[in-house]
Amino acid sequence: MEQLTNQQITPDMARRWLASVITKERAKIEKLKLLHRFDSRDPADEQRHDQATADAWAQVNAEGLHGAASDHPLVSLNLGIIRDDLTSEARQNIIQRDFKALTGHPRLSAFDRAKLISLLIAGKSAAWNRHEDALADIDTAADDLWDGASQLLAPELGPPAVPPLPCPEVDAGTLDPDIQAVVSRMNEMKRSEGVEEKTLRQYESFVGLFTTLTGIGDVRQIRQTDATGFRAALYKLPKSWGKSPADRNASREEIMARAAKLPPEKVGLSIGTINRHLEHMGQIVEWASDEGIAVNPKLKPGKLRRKDTVRDCDKKQAFTEAELRRLFKSPVWSGSKSEYHQSDPGTDIYRNGTYWTPLLGALTGARREEVAGLAPADIVERDGIPCLSIEDSELRRIKNISSKRIVPIHSRLIELGFLDFVEAARAKGQADLFPDLREPATGKHGRKLGRRMRQIVDKTFGAEGAGLSFHSLRHYVQGTLEHVPEVTDKVLRDIVGHEGKDTHERTYSKPAPPAVLQAAIERLPTVI
């Protein structure tokens, strides 16, 4: 064990780390077993998944992080999750933080981290593959593993059993504690995980607003009183704050002076928006803490959240079937003055983005950016069924990993000539299916469609349509299919791109076949 001392991690530190890993993983397993006992619809299936997790940890323990894949689909899936996690920078930072908290060891080299990951793998493998003895003495379990695990730590003439991970050495003292820098590092990781750019911009927007209102730029300096003051300031902002590019450069004094000139009903952000800013603060602080930055331990932004008095389902107005029939009798679909004045009555119908996208929204439930950013190549055939393929592309980003999906095209869209429209776009070599909806300056999709939809709704419904928008089409689809007994919750989530209801469904459940999705889509009424 002298080699360990020379590498700064003593045998006692390493053994304590191993025991800690086993303790935490066994507690997690016991919790899962308890949940399975009371909340499992298929115990045999749960057991198969648990065994796949145990087999994956055993294989990583035997072969290392860069070993072979598995022929068993569930084991292979778990191997991918485990290896991606253990090679991530976030996991390196968490290991450094936890090891320091456990032993007081101030700093880890890249090789030290490889040693600790070797022990972590050995400990988790033992916990999963000996989980029937979960109440056994942890120190005894650590002793049983020690001889084998310590071999992973000793220097060898050849490469170590688990080679050092290809990541730079992390020293919390060198990480920039500036809030903007923390968010930049966090967003870089989230971007690699497929998080939507819109969400990442919200984090950046929070930083600008927080620093403007509080004057604090260092995450280590934030106190609970600062978070409280920030929340109080949000209640004094103009409701429209953030909708103008000029807002980003305004000082606190300018913002408050503008709010002072507004009537009371136009001042104060909504409770939902305030809670979102507090959630963002909490996530940023937690990320900085995971990086080893010394944030204030009493800082708990989440405790400042306010209870909303309006249910989420009551905030989101959906179209009714009657309203959609009325909408699709308006000039865009019945005859327009010109393509430029498409919402004014006339004799010609222009089958462009403004014509097709609301129909797609009403008959698929897809989000605004998802349909506005379609490319001709996104119209595909699966099992002989024409579908929209919604995934990240050069034209648009999807909201999250659950948003990636296949949605069958409603037969009414085909009757109206949508597939012919797609073929014409392909023949022209168009990159965008709806080039009229692309913003020339930014190349983004969705905003122009939002403005056009607003204009159409206002002209069709007047003041009574104030709560309706393109997103109301999505709520219409969800609300309609929720009341169709043959459409299960799982199928509805697959259609609209929502996450699974639990970890099991999110991790292991496969999307419903296109034929099943098509049967559900066809239950939507023909509203045009």
N, C-alpha and C positions, 0 to 999 in steps of 0.2 A: 504493500500500500504506500511505500515511500514515493512512488511516482505520482500519486494523487497529490501529496503534499507539495511536491515540486511544481505541480500545475495549479496550486493555490486552493483547489477544492480538497479538503481533508476527507478521510474515510468517514468520519462522524457526520460531516455535512452531507455527503453523498447518501449515506444510509438513512439519515433523517428525511432527505428528499424522497427517497424511494418509499419509505413508510408513509409519507404524506400523500404521495401519488396513489398508493394502494387504498389508503383510508378514504380519500375523496371518491375514487372510482367505485369502491364497494358501496359507499353511501348512495351514489348515483344508481347503481344496479338495484339496490334494495328499494329505492324509490320507484324505479321502473316496474319492479316486480309487484309492488303494492298497487300501482296504477293499473297494471295488467289484471290484477285480481278483481278490481272493482269496476273497471271501465273498458274491458276488452270484449269485443263482439266475436272474436275468433282467436281463442287461446293458442290453438295449434299454429296459426299464422304468426302470432307474436313470438312464439317459441322459435320458429324458423328464422325470424329476423334477429332475435337475440343470438342464436347460434351463428348466424352469418357475421355478426359483429365480433363474436369471440374468435371465429376462424380468421377474420381479417386481422385482428390484433396479433394472433399467433403467427400469421404469415409475415407481417411486418417485423415482428420480433425475430423471426428466423432468417429473413432475407434482407432486412433493412428498408430504407425509404425508397430505394430505386430497384426493388426486386420485380419479379414477374407479375403479370396480371393473373387473375383466377378464371377458370372456366365456368365457375358458378356465378350467375348474374348478381345475386344479392351480395356475395362476398366481394365480387369485383367492384360493385357500387360503393361498398364500405371502404375498400382499399383506396379508391379514388378520393373519398372524403377525408380519410385519415391522412393520406400523404399530402394532399393539398393543404390541409390545416397545419401539419407539422413543418412544412416548408415555407409557410407564410411569415412575413415580417411581423405581423400582429402577434402570432404565437411566440416568436422569439422574444418580443417585448414582454409578453405576459410571463414567460418562463423566468426572465431576468427579474421581473418585479416580484414574483412569488418566491423565488429562491432567496432574494434579498430579504424579504419579509420573514422567511423561515430561519435564515442563518445569519443575517446581517452582512453577508458577503457583498461588498460594494460594487463589484464590476466583474463581468464575464467576457472572456475572449470568445472568438468564434469556435475554437476547439473545446472550450469549457461548455458552451451551449450544446455542442454535439454530444458530449459526455452525458449531460443532464437529459437530453432527449433520449439517449440510449437507455438510461434508467427509467425514464417516463414510459417508454415503449414496453420495457420488461415488466414494469409495475402494472400497467393497464392490461397487458396480456395475461398476467397472473390473476388479476382481479376478475377478468371475464372468464377465464378458463378454470378458475377455482371458485366460482361464485356460489356453489352449493355450500362452501365452507365460509360464507361471508361473515359469520360471527366469530371466526377463529381469531386468535391474538394477532394483531397487526405486526408487532415486533417479531414474532415467530415467522410470519410470512416474509417479512423483509430479510430476516436471517437466511431463510431457505433460498431466496433469490440472490443473496449477496455474492456468493462465490462466483456464480455465472455472470452476474451483472458487472461485477468489478473487473472482469476480464475485458469487458467492452471499454473500460476506462483507461486501461494500461496502455502506454505507448508501444507501438509495434514497429518492426522494421518495414513492414509493408503498410498499405493504407489501413486505417481503422475500419472496424466492422461496419460502422455507420459513418461515412465521411462527413467532414464539416460541411454545413449547409452553405450554399452559395449566396450569402447575404452579408452586407457590411457589418462590421462590429458596431453594436449599439451601446452607446453611452448616454444615459439620460441627461448627463451634464452638458452634452454638446447639442442636444436637440433644442431647436429654437422654441421657446415657450410663448412666442407671439401667437395670439389667437388665430390670425390669418394663416400663419405657418402650420399650426396644428391642423386647421381645416384643410389646407392644401395636401398635407400628408394623408389625412383621413380620406379625402375625396379621391386621391390617387388609388388607394386600395379599393374603395367602393366602386370606382370606375372599372377596375379590372374585374370586379365581381358582377358587372353588368347593370349597376344601378343607373337609373335614368338621369340624363343630364339636368333635367328640370329639377329633380330632387337635390342634386349637387349644387345647383345655383341657389337653392333655398338656404343651404348652409352658408354659402358665401354672402347672401343677402343678410342673413342674421348677423354675421360678423360686422358688416358695415353699419347696421342699425345699432347693434349693441355698443360698439366703440363710439359711435356718434352721440348716443344718449348718455353713456356713462363716463366716457373719456378713458376707459381701461383697455389696454392692448395686450397685457401680459396675463395669461390664464392663471398664473400662480397668485395673482393679486385679487382675484375675484372672491368676494365674501358673500354670505347669504344676504346681508343687507344690500349689497349691490344688485343682486338678483331681484330683491323685493322692490328696489327703486326703479329698476328696469321695467318690471311689470307695471308699476304705477304710471310710468311714462307712456307705456303702450296705450293706456286708457285715455291719454290726452292727445294722441296723434290723430290727424285727419283720417277718416275711414278709407279714403282713397290713396293713402300713402303707399308709395312703391309702384304705382301705375305709370308714373312719368319718369323718364330717364333723369330728369333734373333732380328728382328726390335723392338720388344716390350721392350727390355732391352738396346737399343742403346741410347746414350746421344745425345743432339742436335749437339754437335761438330762432333760426329761420323757420324751422318746422313748427315750433310752438307758436310763433307769431302768426303763421298761416292758419293754424288751428283756432287761434283766438278770434279770427274774423269769420269763422264758420258757425252756423246754427248748431245747437247741441246735438241734434239728430245726425249730424254729419261728422261728429267727433267720437273717437274711441274705436280701436280695433275690436273685432268680434272676439268672443271668448274662445272660439275654436282657433283663431289665428294666434291669439296670445298664448294659448296652451301649446301650439305648435312651436312657437319661438322658445318657450321654456323647455320643451322636449329636445329641441336642437341644442340648447345650451347644455342640458344634461348629457347628451350623447358626446358633445365635444369635450366636456370636462372628463367624462369617463374614458374617452380615447386618450387624452393627455395623461391621465393616471396610469392607463395600461402601458403607455410608453415609458413610464418611470418618472414623469414630471411631478413634482411635489405640489399638487393642488390642495386647496384647503379641505380637510376631511369633513368639515361641517357644512360644506356647500352642497345643498340638495335642491336644485331648481324644481324637480318634479313635485316637491311638496307645496309649491306655490300655484299649482294648477287649480283652476276654478271649475266647479261643476257647472256644466252647461244645462240650462233650463229647457232647452229645446232638443228633442230627440233627433238623431242624425237623419232618420227616415223622413222626418217632418221638414227638415231644412232643404232637402233635395226634391224639387218639384219634378215630377215626371209628366210626360205627355199622356193624355188619355187616348184611347183609340179614336174617339170622335174628333179630338183636336188634331190628330195626325191626318185624318181624312180631310179635314178642313185645310190643313197646311198644304197638303199635296194637291189641292185644287187651286192654289195660288198661282200667279203668273209664271213662276220658274218652271212649273210642271204642266201648265195649261196653255201658255202662250205669252211671250214677252215682247216688249217694244223693241229691244235690241239686246245683244249680248252684254253690252256695257250697262244698260238699264234693264237688267234681267228680272228685277222685282216689280217692274211696271208692266201693266197689261198690254198685250199685243197679240200678234198672230203666229209668231215663230217660237219653236221650242229648241233651246240650245243645250245639247247633251254634253255638258262639260263638268268640271269638278263641282260647281255649285249645284248642278242638277243631281249628280250621282251620289255625292257623299251623304246628304241627309237620308236618302233612301237606304244606303248601306248601313248607316247608323240605326235606322228603324228596323232593319231586317237582319242585323248581326249583333247589335249591342257593342260594337267596337268603339274605342275612344276616338276623339277628334283627330289627334295627331296620327293615330294608327291608320285611319282611312285617308286622311289628307296626304300622307307620305307614302302611299302605295306606289310601287313600280309595276310595270307590266309583268315583270318576272315573278311578282308576288301572287299572281293568279295562277294556281297550280291545279293539278288533278290528283286526287288520292283515292285509290280503290274505285276509280271510274267516276268520282264525284268532284265537280268543280268547287274549289275552295279558295279562301284568302289565306295566304301564309303570312302570319304576323310575327315578325322577328326583327332584330337589329339589322339595319342596312345602312348604306351610305346616305340615304335620304332621311332617315329618322331613327331615333332610339326608342326602344320600348320601355315601359315603366319599371319593370322588374322581371326576374327570371320566370315568374308565373305567367307573365303576359305573352310569352312566346307560345304560339298555338296555331292550330289549323281550325278555320271556321267555314263550314259549307255555305255555299251561295244559295240564297232562297230562290225557289223556282220563279217567283214573280220578277226578280231582277233579271233572270235569263230571258223571260218573256219580253221584258222591256228593251232588250238588246244589249245588256251589259257585257256579255262575252264578245259580241261583235265590236263593241267599243274598245275592248282590250286588244283584240286582234288588230284593229286599225292603228292603235298606239304602237304595237309591236312592229307593224309594217313601216311606220314612220321612224323607227329607231329611237323612240322617246325614252329618256331615262325616268321621267316622272309620268305616272298615269294621269295625273291632274296638274299639268304645268301651270294652269291659271291660278292655282292656289299656293304656289311657291312665292315667298317674299323675295323680291329681287335683291334687296340690300343684304339680307342675312342668309338667304337660301333655306330658311326654316319653313316648316309646314304647320298649319293649325291655326295660327293667329288670323290670317286672312279669312279662313273659313269661319272662325268665330265671329268676325265682324260682319260677314255676309249673312250668317245665320241670324245674327241680332237684327239686321235690317229686315230680313224676310219675316221674322216673328213679329217685329213691331208693326209692320204694315199689315200683317194678317190678323193679329189679335189686339193690337193697341195696348192700352194700359193693363189689360187683364193677362197679357203674356209676359209681364215684367219678370216673372220667376222662371221662365222657360229659356232654355239654351240648347246647344248641341248635346250637352251632357244629359239633358232631359230625355233624349232618345235612348240612351244607355239604361237609364232608370226605368223607362217604359218596358224595354226588353226584359230586364231582370224581374220587374213586377209582374209582367204578363206570364213569363215561364214559371215563376214561383207558384202560380196557381194552376198549373197543369200537372195533374197527379202523375202522369207517365214520365215527366221530366224530373229526374232525381237532382238533389243538391249537387252531387258530384258532376253531373253532366252540365248543369248550369254554370258551375265554376269553370269548367273547361271551355265553355263557349265565351264567357266574358273575361277570362284570364285572371281569375282570383286565386289566391293561395288555397291549399288544402286546409281542411278544418283542424287538423292535428299534425303532429310530427310524423306519424306513420304515413298519412296520406301525402304529405309534402315530400317525403323522402322516397317512398317506394311505389306509390300509386301511379299507374300509367294513364295517359289521356284516353278518353273513350274513343272507340273506333269512329271513323268518319260517318259511317251509316247511322250510328246511334245519334251523333251530333246533328246529322241532317234531319232525322226524324223529329228532333226537338225544334230545330230552326223552322221547319215547315208548320209547326203549330202556331207560329206568329201570324196574326191576321194579315190579309192582303189589304193594305190601307191606301192603295193607289190603283 
